[in-house]
Amino acid sequence: MPRQVRTIARKPNLFLIGAMKSGTTYVSKLLAAHPSIFMCTPEEPTYFVDPSQLAKLWPYMWDQGFWRSEEQYLRLFEAAEDAEILGEASTNYSKLPLVSSVPEKIFHFNKSARFIYLLRDPVERALSHYWHMVRYHAENRQMMSAIKESPQFVDVSYYAMQLEPYFKYFSRDRVKVLTYEQLISSPQKTMQGLYEWLGVNPVSIDVSVLDQAENVTPEIIRMAVGPKSIHVLKNTRPVRTVVPQLPVLIRQVGQRLSTSAVNRRLVHASEVIKYLQPIQRKQTDELTQ
């Protein structure tokens, strides 16, 4: 009987690390459109986040269990075939102090790794982050209260703080920093430069077939209502397991009863912007240094 040869699993060598709400999904899809680049699905496997931190930060991805073993994580790249670049996109890799030690873990996993980090106007990013939390994580405080009380809205926009640990373990030529604004205004040119940096043929990708607006927050959002304890209960593992098994009609009724529609365009953010600007101007000055 012929002896079976086990294929050695290839490790990813490209990480799209954030920042959250800065166009990472769009860039990931543009990268995946290149014939020499393989981006794993699902997006955001978040393997290098400590499981205890992940359970609090994103229970749904904790349930997927990629963190359980390296073998399980590497299965995400089995379909890469002969692609030169194997990548993944996990914005939770740049969420200090909620998530720690990611650069060190990636360094020990693959010392030749490279990173892409997207920046966005920090105030605009923080506002988009707030609406993301309303939409997906039952955030129901008023915008000013949430941003003042939860440091994450400011911290994720503190780009110098998020990048510094990566520069501790990896040389600066292994970290490519782009801006959301340049990406949206010149996607073709931006991607040509990115392909050249990666050392792959800078082929022309038809960016028109990919939606720039993917993951853009809709105008009408369902905001959680009622006691916070109800929404905490919804995030417990037993409830997360049972709810997807319920009939669609029951889930729809439950959503209507536990949320209310909010038109985010009618929520005035001028005071929040005024509050954020001096904080994030100082952080941007540090990034420039």
Secondary structure as GFF3:
##gff-version 3
##sequence-region A 1 289
A	DSSP	beta_strand	14	18	.	.	.	ID=ss1
A	DSSP	alpha_helix	24	32	.	.	.	ID=ss2
A	DSSP	beta_strand	37	39	.	.	.	ID=ss3
A	DSSP	alpha_helix	51	57	.	.	.	ID=ss4
A	DSSP	alpha_helix	59	64	.	.	.	ID=ss5
A	DSSP	three_ten_helix	66	68	.	.	.	ID=ss6
A	DSSP	alpha_helix	70	74	.	.	.	ID=ss7
A	DSSP	three_ten_helix	75	80	.	.	.	ID=ss8
A	DSSP	beta_strand	85	89	.	.	.	ID=ss9
A	DSSP	three_ten_helix	91	94	.	.	.	ID=ss10
A	DSSP	alpha_helix	102	109	.	.	.	ID=ss11
A	DSSP	beta_strand	114	119	.	.	.	ID=ss12
A	DSSP	alpha_helix	122	136	.	.	.	ID=ss13
A	DSSP	alpha_helix	143	149	.	.	.	ID=ss14
A	DSSP	alpha_helix	152	155	.	.	.	ID=ss15
A	DSSP	alpha_helix	159	169	.	.	.	ID=ss16
A	DSSP	three_ten_helix	172	174	.	.	.	ID=ss17
A	DSSP	beta_strand	175	179	.	.	.	ID=ss18
A	DSSP	alpha_helix	180	185	.	.	.	ID=ss19
A	DSSP	alpha_helix	187	198	.	.	.	ID=ss20
A	DSSP	three_ten_helix	207	209	.	.	.	ID=ss21
A	DSSP	beta_strand	220	224	.	.	.	ID=ss22
A	DSSP	alpha_helix	228	234	.	.	.	ID=ss23
A	DSSP	alpha_helix	237	242	.	.	.	ID=ss24
A	DSSP	three_ten_helix	243	245	.	.	.	ID=ss25
A	DSSP	alpha_helix	248	258	.	.	.	ID=ss26
A	DSSP	beta_strand	259	263	.	.	.	ID=ss27
A	DSSP	three_ten_helix	264	266	.	.	.	ID=ss28
A	DSSP	alpha_helix	270	288	.	.	.	ID=ss29
###
